[in-house]
């Protein structure tokens, strides 16, 4: 569950460096290289920067991805600075005028347009720049649910009433608004669900691609791109069971053969980076209360919000520390379930509940796996004003 490189580094961290985020960038590069190799040549691989926008992560992925998907003006500016020259897509609902202006200034390659209002605003801003190239757009479409494929989704983003994207009828109604404007419709974007396996992902991709083909045929559009989003399944209960990119890649090859005029684009985030990071901390106290064992850890879910946000037991590895300088008996849990909690004054500050351990003692270290995505960057850092973790990028 933890690479030897990351485990060795975690073992040698001084106590005042804990908690710590430890990222194995060499492992990330190997994984990204394998993902790219599994996909067909005509499929583009964009990284969804929202999963983990750390500059070191972005730069490690750069040789293996086609570009980056961003969802705010802040992400746009940050990613452009971290990996200058790489293609950017700008998605997300509620784009402000200032953000759209910034995106045009930065030369964003693709705008994922979420509504008629956004389309009109972008068109006006693009028309203000007569000397510049037209803004290339994809219409984000919220297609009807594909129940057989999306019923097991961890998070539904579309296929039902939603603030995300245009329903099909509204998308078609937007087409006349493109005439005479400095906008160029490149294709269709759809992200209907997250947490899908390869077969479900392929079924959704086929549905989106078929719809785009039919739209282009009915309206005689030069649509050349279909972005089927991300949402590849990441199972925190089974950290060793990763998304099957080989199966997904074979399916995408069949889809590109069926639609030779389309370039397909995928936008994974969590599935690329979750496995390269660990949140490492130490057991400050271990006590038994009403017959149950509790390990109180340095730090908490204000550093790693993922288990609280998803309501799961976060996978971890115990890193034993044999040194014990205190004169009293070392508190320990032996062959019993333990609840791992943090330092916050709330019963919700829990990483994992009643997880069996062979041995866990005060002073031992714990490495929480799958902390390379939606971890530090989504956490409520300032609650109780504990010190932040340290960050370590291993190449």
LUMTIZA-836537 format. One record per residue (C-alpha): residue in one letter; x, y, z; residue number from 1. Coordinates in steps of 0.02 Angstrom, whole numbers, plus 50000, padded with zeros to 5 digits. Example, Ala and Ser with C-alpha at 12.3 -4.5 7.8 and 13.67 -1.06 7.14 Angstrom:
<recs>
+----+-------+-------+-------+-----+
| aa |     u |     v |     w |   i |
+----+-------+-------+-------+-----+
|  A | 50615 | 49775 | 50390 |   1 |
|  S | 50684 | 49947 | 50357 |   2 |
+----+-------+-------+-------+-----+
</recs>
This chain:
<recs>
+----+-------+-------+-------+-----+
| aa |     u |     v |     w |   i |
+----+-------+-------+-------+-----+
|  X | 50000 | 50000 | 50000 |   1 |
|  X | 50151 | 50115 | 50016 |   2 |
|  X | 50300 | 50114 | 49899 |   3 |
|  X | 50470 | 50073 | 49975 |   4 |
|  X | 50532 | 50246 | 49926 |   5 |
|  X | 50389 | 50333 | 50017 |   6 |
|  X | 50399 | 50217 | 50168 |   7 |
|  X | 50585 | 50247 | 50187 |   8 |
|  X | 50563 | 50434 | 50180 |   9 |
|  X | 50417 | 50430 | 50303 |  10 |
|  X | 50518 | 50330 | 50428 |  11 |
|  X | 50657 | 50461 | 50433 |  12 |
|  X | 50548 | 50615 | 50453 |  13 |
|  X | 50578 | 50710 | 50614 |  14 |
|  X | 50430 | 50723 | 50733 |  15 |
|  X | 50414 | 50910 | 50700 |  16 |
|  X | 50391 | 50871 | 50514 |  17 |
|  X | 50232 | 50773 | 50548 |  18 |
|  X | 50100 | 50764 | 50486 |  19 |
|  X | 50172 | 50756 | 50311 |  20 |
|  X | 50111 | 50729 | 50136 |  21 |
|  X | 50232 | 50615 | 50045 |  22 |
|  X | 50217 | 50598 | 49856 |  23 |
|  X | 50311 | 50470 | 49752 |  24 |
|  X | 50332 | 50563 | 49587 |  25 |
|  X | 50429 | 50422 | 49505 |  26 |
|  X | 50284 | 50304 | 49539 |  27 |
|  X | 50163 | 50435 | 49471 |  28 |
|  X | 50264 | 50453 | 49311 |  29 |
|  X | 50266 | 50264 | 49287 |  30 |
|  X | 50078 | 50253 | 49312 |  31 |
|  X | 50040 | 50398 | 49195 |  32 |
|  X | 50153 | 50324 | 49062 |  33 |
|  X | 50058 | 50159 | 49073 |  34 |
|  X | 49890 | 50247 | 49061 |  35 |
|  X | 49945 | 50344 | 48907 |  36 |
|  X | 50009 | 50183 | 48826 |  37 |
|  X | 49842 | 50096 | 48856 |  38 |
|  X | 49742 | 50229 | 48763 |  39 |
|  X | 49727 | 50238 | 48574 |  40 |
|  X | 49839 | 50362 | 48485 |  41 |
|  X | 49690 | 50468 | 48432 |  42 |
|  X | 49625 | 50486 | 48610 |  43 |
|  X | 49686 | 50637 | 48706 |  44 |
|  X | 49724 | 50625 | 48891 |  45 |
|  X | 49691 | 50782 | 48994 |  46 |
|  X | 49724 | 50789 | 49181 |  47 |
|  X | 49585 | 50867 | 49287 |  48 |
|  X | 49691 | 50985 | 49392 |  49 |
|  X | 49556 | 51000 | 49527 |  50 |
|  X | 49608 | 50828 | 49591 |  51 |
|  X | 49778 | 50891 | 49645 |  52 |
|  X | 49848 | 51054 | 49574 |  53 |
|  X | 50019 | 51046 | 49658 |  54 |
|  X | 50147 | 51114 | 49535 |  55 |
|  X | 50260 | 50962 | 49560 |  56 |
|  X | 50116 | 50846 | 49515 |  57 |
|  X | 50073 | 50948 | 49360 |  58 |
|  X | 50253 | 50948 | 49299 |  59 |
|  X | 50274 | 50761 | 49327 |  60 |
|  X | 50120 | 50726 | 49221 |  61 |
|  X | 50169 | 50845 | 49081 |  62 |
|  X | 50265 | 50719 | 48972 |  63 |
|  X | 50120 | 50597 | 48979 |  64 |
|  X | 49963 | 50704 | 48956 |  65 |
|  X | 49893 | 50804 | 48811 |  66 |
|  X | 49841 | 50949 | 48921 |  67 |
|  X | 49750 | 51001 | 49080 |  68 |
|  X | 49568 | 51032 | 49123 |  69 |
|  X | 49540 | 51180 | 49239 |  70 |
|  X | 49382 | 51242 | 49324 |  71 |
|  X | 49419 | 51418 | 49387 |  72 |
|  X | 49519 | 51572 | 49347 |  73 |
|  X | 49635 | 51530 | 49490 |  74 |
|  X | 49669 | 51356 | 49420 |  75 |
|  X | 49696 | 51429 | 49247 |  76 |
|  X | 49829 | 51551 | 49306 |  77 |
|  X | 49912 | 51423 | 49419 |  78 |
|  X | 49922 | 51285 | 49288 |  79 |
|  X | 49980 | 51402 | 49152 |  80 |
|  X | 50123 | 51458 | 49265 |  81 |
|  X | 50169 | 51283 | 49323 |  82 |
|  X | 50171 | 51203 | 49150 |  83 |
|  X | 50184 | 51345 | 49024 |  84 |
|  X | 50142 | 51301 | 48846 |  85 |
|  X | 50032 | 51151 | 48886 |  86 |
|  X | 49855 | 51153 | 48815 |  87 |
|  X | 49717 | 51204 | 48935 |  88 |
|  X | 49530 | 51172 | 48938 |  89 |
|  X | 49418 | 51283 | 49044 |  90 |
|  X | 49264 | 51200 | 49117 |  91 |
|  X | 49149 | 51215 | 49265 |  92 |
|  X | 48984 | 51306 | 49295 |  93 |
|  X | 48967 | 51489 | 49343 |  94 |
|  X | 49114 | 51562 | 49249 |  95 |
|  X | 49129 | 51749 | 49283 |  96 |
|  X | 49164 | 51882 | 49153 |  97 |
|  X | 49335 | 51911 | 49232 |  98 |
|  X | 49376 | 51725 | 49220 |  99 |
|  X | 49324 | 51717 | 49038 | 100 |
|  X | 49429 | 51870 | 48998 | 101 |
|  X | 49577 | 51790 | 49085 | 102 |
|  X | 49551 | 51629 | 48987 | 103 |
|  X | 49551 | 51725 | 48824 | 104 |
|  X | 49707 | 51820 | 48877 | 105 |
|  X | 49795 | 51657 | 48919 | 106 |
|  X | 49748 | 51579 | 48753 | 107 |
|  X | 49646 | 51436 | 48825 | 108 |
|  X | 49628 | 51302 | 48691 | 109 |
|  X | 49452 | 51242 | 48735 | 110 |
|  X | 49305 | 51320 | 48827 | 111 |
|  X | 49176 | 51198 | 48895 | 112 |
|  X | 49018 | 51303 | 48882 | 113 |
|  X | 48888 | 51262 | 49015 | 114 |
|  X | 48739 | 51372 | 48970 | 115 |
|  X | 48663 | 51493 | 48845 | 116 |
|  X | 48705 | 51638 | 48961 | 117 |
|  X | 48887 | 51585 | 48965 | 118 |
|  X | 48889 | 51564 | 48776 | 119 |
|  X | 48822 | 51739 | 48747 | 120 |
|  X | 48947 | 51815 | 48869 | 121 |
|  X | 49094 | 51724 | 48792 | 122 |
|  X | 49038 | 51773 | 48617 | 123 |
|  X | 49030 | 51957 | 48665 | 124 |
|  X | 49203 | 51949 | 48744 | 125 |
|  X | 49277 | 51857 | 48594 | 126 |
|  X | 49200 | 51982 | 48474 | 127 |
|  X | 49292 | 52121 | 48566 | 128 |
|  X | 49455 | 52046 | 48501 | 129 |
|  X | 49440 | 52061 | 48311 | 130 |
|  X | 49624 | 52030 | 48285 | 131 |
|  X | 49629 | 51869 | 48385 | 132 |
|  X | 49585 | 51691 | 48339 | 133 |
|  X | 49408 | 51631 | 48371 | 134 |
|  X | 49376 | 51548 | 48539 | 135 |
|  X | 49361 | 51360 | 48519 | 136 |
|  X | 49217 | 51286 | 48617 | 137 |
|  X | 49137 | 51122 | 48665 | 138 |
|  X | 48955 | 51124 | 48720 | 139 |
|  X | 48936 | 51029 | 48883 | 140 |
|  X | 48780 | 50923 | 48865 | 141 |
|  X | 48682 | 50840 | 49006 | 142 |
|  X | 48617 | 50687 | 48915 | 143 |
|  X | 48476 | 50579 | 48988 | 144 |
|  X | 48534 | 50449 | 49112 | 145 |
|  X | 48598 | 50282 | 49051 | 146 |
|  X | 48533 | 50186 | 49201 | 147 |
|  X | 48618 | 50021 | 49166 | 148 |
|  X | 48787 | 50108 | 49158 | 149 |
|  X | 48770 | 50246 | 49288 | 150 |
|  X | 48669 | 50161 | 49425 | 151 |
|  X | 48828 | 50115 | 49517 | 152 |
|  X | 48905 | 50288 | 49502 | 153 |
|  X | 48985 | 50360 | 49658 | 154 |
|  X | 48934 | 50536 | 49605 | 155 |
|  X | 48805 | 50584 | 49474 | 156 |
|  X | 48852 | 50741 | 49377 | 157 |
|  X | 48720 | 50729 | 49241 | 158 |
|  X | 48585 | 50622 | 49167 | 159 |
|  X | 48458 | 50706 | 49281 | 160 |
|  X | 48410 | 50883 | 49331 | 161 |
|  X | 48577 | 50965 | 49370 | 162 |
|  X | 48668 | 51133 | 49370 | 163 |
|  X | 48797 | 51056 | 49253 | 164 |
|  X | 48787 | 51081 | 49066 | 165 |
|  X | 48643 | 51101 | 48943 | 166 |
|  X | 48504 | 50978 | 48916 | 167 |
|  X | 48502 | 50914 | 48735 | 168 |
|  X | 48361 | 51028 | 48678 | 169 |
|  X | 48447 | 51182 | 48750 | 170 |
|  X | 48611 | 51133 | 48670 | 171 |
|  X | 48530 | 51126 | 48498 | 172 |
|  X | 48444 | 51293 | 48530 | 173 |
|  X | 48616 | 51371 | 48558 | 174 |
|  X | 48680 | 51327 | 48385 | 175 |
|  X | 48605 | 51480 | 48296 | 176 |
|  X | 48692 | 51592 | 48423 | 177 |
|  X | 48861 | 51542 | 48350 | 178 |
|  X | 48828 | 51620 | 48180 | 179 |
|  X | 48932 | 51773 | 48145 | 180 |
|  X | 49022 | 51765 | 48312 | 181 |
|  X | 49207 | 51739 | 48348 | 182 |
|  X | 49170 | 51566 | 48417 | 183 |
|  X | 49211 | 51400 | 48336 | 184 |
|  X | 49114 | 51244 | 48388 | 185 |
|  X | 49239 | 51102 | 48399 | 186 |
|  X | 49128 | 50971 | 48479 | 187 |
|  X | 49034 | 50905 | 48629 | 188 |
|  X | 49082 | 50881 | 48810 | 189 |
|  X | 48990 | 50769 | 48934 | 190 |
|  X | 49033 | 50711 | 49109 | 191 |
|  X | 48884 | 50615 | 49176 | 192 |
|  X | 48952 | 50521 | 49326 | 193 |
|  X | 49104 | 50478 | 49431 | 194 |
|  X | 49156 | 50312 | 49504 | 195 |
|  X | 49120 | 50204 | 49350 | 196 |
|  X | 49216 | 50049 | 49296 | 197 |
|  X | 49283 | 50029 | 49119 | 198 |
|  X | 49131 | 49944 | 49044 | 199 |
|  X | 49012 | 50078 | 49112 | 200 |
|  X | 49131 | 50215 | 49057 | 201 |
|  X | 49135 | 50143 | 48882 | 202 |
|  X | 48946 | 50130 | 48872 | 203 |
|  X | 48929 | 50313 | 48922 | 204 |
|  X | 49066 | 50364 | 48798 | 205 |
|  X | 48975 | 50272 | 48658 | 206 |
|  X | 48812 | 50357 | 48704 | 207 |
|  X | 48892 | 50530 | 48703 | 208 |
|  X | 48986 | 50499 | 48541 | 209 |
|  X | 48831 | 50433 | 48451 | 210 |
|  X | 48733 | 50586 | 48508 | 211 |
|  X | 48870 | 50702 | 48444 | 212 |
|  X | 48872 | 50613 | 48276 | 213 |
|  X | 48683 | 50628 | 48260 | 214 |
|  X | 48688 | 50812 | 48308 | 215 |
|  X | 48822 | 50848 | 48179 | 216 |
|  X | 48724 | 50755 | 48046 | 217 |
|  X | 48560 | 50844 | 48079 | 218 |
|  X | 48637 | 51017 | 48080 | 219 |
|  X | 48780 | 50988 | 47956 | 220 |
|  X | 48910 | 51035 | 48086 | 221 |
|  X | 49097 | 51009 | 48072 | 222 |
|  X | 49108 | 50928 | 48243 | 223 |
|  X | 49276 | 50843 | 48266 | 224 |
|  X | 49296 | 50818 | 48455 | 225 |
|  X | 49203 | 50726 | 48590 | 226 |
|  X | 49258 | 50746 | 48771 | 227 |
|  X | 49184 | 50607 | 48878 | 228 |
|  X | 49252 | 50675 | 49043 | 229 |
|  X | 49331 | 50579 | 49184 | 230 |
|  X | 49259 | 50491 | 49336 | 231 |
|  X | 49358 | 50329 | 49323 | 232 |
|  X | 49322 | 50224 | 49477 | 233 |
|  X | 49438 | 50235 | 49627 | 234 |
|  X | 49392 | 50112 | 49765 | 235 |
|  X | 49455 | 50164 | 49937 | 236 |
|  X | 49393 | 50001 | 50011 | 237 |
|  X | 49504 | 49904 | 49890 | 238 |
|  X | 49661 | 50009 | 49864 | 239 |
|  X | 49744 | 49871 | 49762 | 240 |
|  X | 49602 | 49864 | 49635 | 241 |
|  X | 49638 | 50000 | 49510 | 242 |
|  X | 49539 | 50055 | 49358 | 243 |
|  X | 49569 | 49937 | 49211 | 244 |
|  X | 49647 | 50054 | 49085 | 245 |
|  X | 49687 | 49911 | 48965 | 246 |
|  X | 49504 | 49863 | 48947 | 247 |
|  X | 49454 | 50045 | 48933 | 248 |
|  X | 49587 | 50077 | 48802 | 249 |
|  X | 49530 | 49929 | 48695 | 250 |
|  X | 49352 | 49994 | 48702 | 251 |
|  X | 49406 | 50169 | 48652 | 252 |
|  X | 49500 | 50096 | 48503 | 253 |
|  X | 49339 | 50015 | 48443 | 254 |
|  X | 49247 | 50179 | 48470 | 255 |
|  X | 49376 | 50280 | 48372 | 256 |
|  X | 49366 | 50153 | 48231 | 257 |
|  X | 49177 | 50175 | 48226 | 258 |
|  X | 49195 | 50366 | 48225 | 259 |
|  X | 49354 | 50399 | 48125 | 260 |
|  X | 49315 | 50585 | 48107 | 261 |
|  X | 49313 | 50614 | 48296 | 262 |
|  X | 49454 | 50645 | 48417 | 263 |
|  X | 49405 | 50575 | 48587 | 264 |
|  X | 49464 | 50658 | 48747 | 265 |
|  X | 49462 | 50591 | 48925 | 266 |
|  X | 49492 | 50693 | 49084 | 267 |
|  X | 49539 | 50585 | 49233 | 268 |
|  X | 49594 | 50668 | 49393 | 269 |
|  X | 49582 | 50558 | 49548 | 270 |
|  X | 49618 | 50399 | 49448 | 271 |
|  X | 49787 | 50470 | 49394 | 272 |
|  X | 49854 | 50543 | 49556 | 273 |
|  X | 49764 | 50465 | 49706 | 274 |
|  X | 49889 | 50323 | 49722 | 275 |
|  X | 50048 | 50426 | 49721 | 276 |
|  X | 50020 | 50513 | 49889 | 277 |
|  X | 50016 | 50468 | 50075 | 278 |
|  X | 49968 | 50569 | 50227 | 279 |
|  X | 50093 | 50517 | 50360 | 280 |
|  X | 50069 | 50554 | 50543 | 281 |
|  X | 50099 | 50481 | 50716 | 282 |
|  X | 49996 | 50410 | 50857 | 283 |
|  X | 49995 | 50537 | 50998 | 284 |
|  X | 49887 | 50434 | 51115 | 285 |
|  X | 49802 | 50265 | 51119 | 286 |
|  X | 49664 | 50234 | 51244 | 287 |
|  X | 49519 | 50119 | 51279 | 288 |
|  X | 49348 | 50196 | 51311 | 289 |
|  X | 49195 | 50090 | 51353 | 290 |
|  X | 49283 | 49938 | 51287 | 291 |
|  X | 49340 | 50012 | 51121 | 292 |
|  X | 49514 | 50066 | 51066 | 293 |
|  X | 49547 | 50241 | 51000 | 294 |
|  X | 49709 | 50304 | 50921 | 295 |
|  X | 49723 | 50493 | 50926 | 296 |
|  X | 49835 | 50552 | 50785 | 297 |
|  X | 49931 | 50711 | 50757 | 298 |
|  X | 49835 | 50812 | 50627 | 299 |
|  X | 49662 | 50764 | 50570 | 300 |
|  X | 49530 | 50781 | 50436 | 301 |
|  X | 49569 | 50968 | 50423 | 302 |
|  X | 49722 | 50904 | 50329 | 303 |
|  X | 49644 | 50751 | 50246 | 304 |
|  X | 49458 | 50781 | 50223 | 305 |
|  X | 49431 | 50634 | 50105 | 306 |
|  X | 49368 | 50506 | 50232 | 307 |
|  X | 49247 | 50631 | 50310 | 308 |
|  X | 49187 | 50692 | 50140 | 309 |
|  X | 49159 | 50517 | 50071 | 310 |
|  X | 49108 | 50433 | 50234 | 311 |
|  X | 49229 | 50288 | 50219 | 312 |
|  X | 49368 | 50207 | 50319 | 313 |
|  X | 49526 | 50272 | 50240 | 314 |
|  X | 49656 | 50136 | 50200 | 315 |
|  X | 49817 | 50146 | 50299 | 316 |
|  X | 49979 | 50059 | 50339 | 317 |
|  X | 50057 | 50054 | 50512 | 318 |
|  X | 50241 | 50103 | 50513 | 319 |
|  X | 50308 | 50037 | 50679 | 320 |
|  X | 50425 | 50145 | 50782 | 321 |
|  X | 50515 | 50046 | 50916 | 322 |
|  X | 50589 | 50192 | 51013 | 323 |
|  X | 50488 | 50238 | 51168 | 324 |
|  X | 50569 | 50366 | 51281 | 325 |
|  X | 50431 | 50383 | 51411 | 326 |
|  X | 50453 | 50300 | 51583 | 327 |
|  X | 50276 | 50230 | 51587 | 328 |
|  X | 50201 | 50080 | 51498 | 329 |
|  X | 50175 | 50111 | 51313 | 330 |
|  X | 49989 | 50117 | 51270 | 331 |
|  X | 49944 | 49991 | 51134 | 332 |
|  X | 49804 | 49904 | 51043 | 333 |
|  X | 49842 | 49722 | 51010 | 334 |
|  X | 49741 | 49614 | 50891 | 335 |
|  X | 49583 | 49718 | 50904 | 336 |
|  X | 49481 | 49848 | 50808 | 337 |
|  X | 49541 | 50028 | 50825 | 338 |
|  X | 49460 | 50193 | 50779 | 339 |
|  X | 49587 | 50319 | 50711 | 340 |
|  X | 49541 | 50499 | 50749 | 341 |
|  X | 49627 | 50668 | 50741 | 342 |
|  X | 49654 | 50817 | 50854 | 343 |
|  X | 49495 | 50914 | 50812 | 344 |
|  X | 49361 | 50945 | 50943 | 345 |
|  X | 49225 | 50855 | 50846 | 346 |
|  X | 49171 | 50673 | 50839 | 347 |
|  X | 49173 | 50688 | 50649 | 348 |
|  X | 49363 | 50699 | 50647 | 349 |
|  X | 49385 | 50514 | 50606 | 350 |
|  X | 49496 | 50432 | 50475 | 351 |
|  X | 49436 | 50253 | 50501 | 352 |
|  X | 49318 | 50166 | 50622 | 353 |
|  X | 49346 | 50000 | 50712 | 354 |
|  X | 49477 | 49935 | 50591 | 355 |
|  X | 49565 | 49777 | 50652 | 356 |
|  X | 49752 | 49797 | 50683 | 357 |
|  X | 49882 | 49671 | 50739 | 358 |
|  X | 49974 | 49804 | 50841 | 359 |
|  X | 49964 | 49992 | 50853 | 360 |
|  X | 50054 | 50090 | 50989 | 361 |
|  X | 50076 | 50268 | 51044 | 362 |
|  X | 50226 | 50334 | 50948 | 363 |
|  X | 50198 | 50225 | 50795 | 364 |
|  X | 50172 | 50309 | 50627 | 365 |
|  X | 50025 | 50286 | 50511 | 366 |
|  X | 50028 | 50314 | 50323 | 367 |
|  X | 49857 | 50344 | 50246 | 368 |
|  X | 49859 | 50286 | 50066 | 369 |
|  X | 49771 | 50359 | 49913 | 370 |
|  X | 49804 | 50537 | 49973 | 371 |
|  X | 49865 | 50602 | 49807 | 372 |
|  X | 49696 | 50675 | 49754 | 373 |
|  X | 49556 | 50773 | 49836 | 374 |
|  X | 49651 | 50775 | 50000 | 375 |
|  X | 49745 | 50930 | 50061 | 376 |
|  X | 49669 | 51041 | 49925 | 377 |
|  X | 49488 | 51009 | 49982 | 378 |
|  X | 49520 | 51016 | 50170 | 379 |
|  X | 49469 | 51150 | 50297 | 380 |
|  X | 49647 | 51197 | 50342 | 381 |
|  X | 49620 | 51333 | 50471 | 382 |
|  X | 49497 | 51249 | 50588 | 383 |
|  X | 49572 | 51256 | 50765 | 384 |
|  X | 49731 | 51332 | 50690 | 385 |
|  X | 49841 | 51178 | 50704 | 386 |
|  X | 50003 | 51191 | 50604 | 387 |
|  X | 49995 | 51134 | 50422 | 388 |
|  X | 50077 | 50974 | 50364 | 389 |
|  X | 50244 | 50972 | 50276 | 390 |
|  X | 50257 | 50919 | 50093 | 391 |
|  X | 50383 | 50801 | 50017 | 392 |
|  X | 50397 | 50761 | 49830 | 393 |
|  X | 50509 | 50612 | 49794 | 394 |
|  X | 50580 | 50591 | 49620 | 395 |
+----+-------+-------+-------+-----+
</recs>
